[in-house]
Amino acid sequence: MENKIAAKIVSDAVKMSNSTREEGSAKAQETIERARNDVRIFREQNMRETEILRREILERKESVARLEVKKLALKAKQRVLDAAFARALEAVRALPKDKYLKIIEGMLAFAEDGDVVKIAECDAKIITAAFVKKAAEKYGVKLTLSKEYVDIRGGVILSNGSYDKNFALETEFDALREEIEPDVAAEIFGERK
């Protein structure tokens, strides 16, 4: 009888062990499946997020590249415009004497009685005291040609002690450039607005 009891205990223990093992194995399999599913979901989510980040990074890089190209194009256009206006100023400087003096005479039309006419050294042989006297008579003012030169590329500066009227060619061209640069750019680069 003791053998039967011992056998029964062993048999029950084996059944319990087998049941626990099967239950543990099923739970382990369930946990592994959940983990596999979680990994699959995590991988898919990360792939979507990675793709979104990759696209955002590419879009930012393309945007930066487009801006850089625009900046380079703008600089190149600016250099072309700078050269065009510099050549125009030099073309005025290279005009025949009579045409250049007509421009200077037009500037002297803004003179007031008592102004001193200041010129660039490069104009010393062109804009003479006799020319200034003749222009002064034409406009009915008294003008004096300064014996000192000013640092300009052409044109005149009319000075009366309290203020100057700057008719230097570079100043005139800067003002003209502000006014007509969009039209010049449109003509040169074919960019009509």
Secondary structure, DSSP 4 states (H G I P E B T S, - for coil): -HHHHHHHHHHHHHHHHHHHHHHHHHHHHHHHHHHHHHHHHHHHHHHHHHHHHHHHHHHHHHHHHHHHHHHHHHHHHHHHHHHHHHHHHHHHHTS-HHHHHHHHHHHHTT--TTEEEEE-GGGTTTS-HHHHHHHHHHHT--EEEEEEE-S-SSEEEEE-SS-EEEEEHHHHHHHHHHHHHHHHHHHHH----
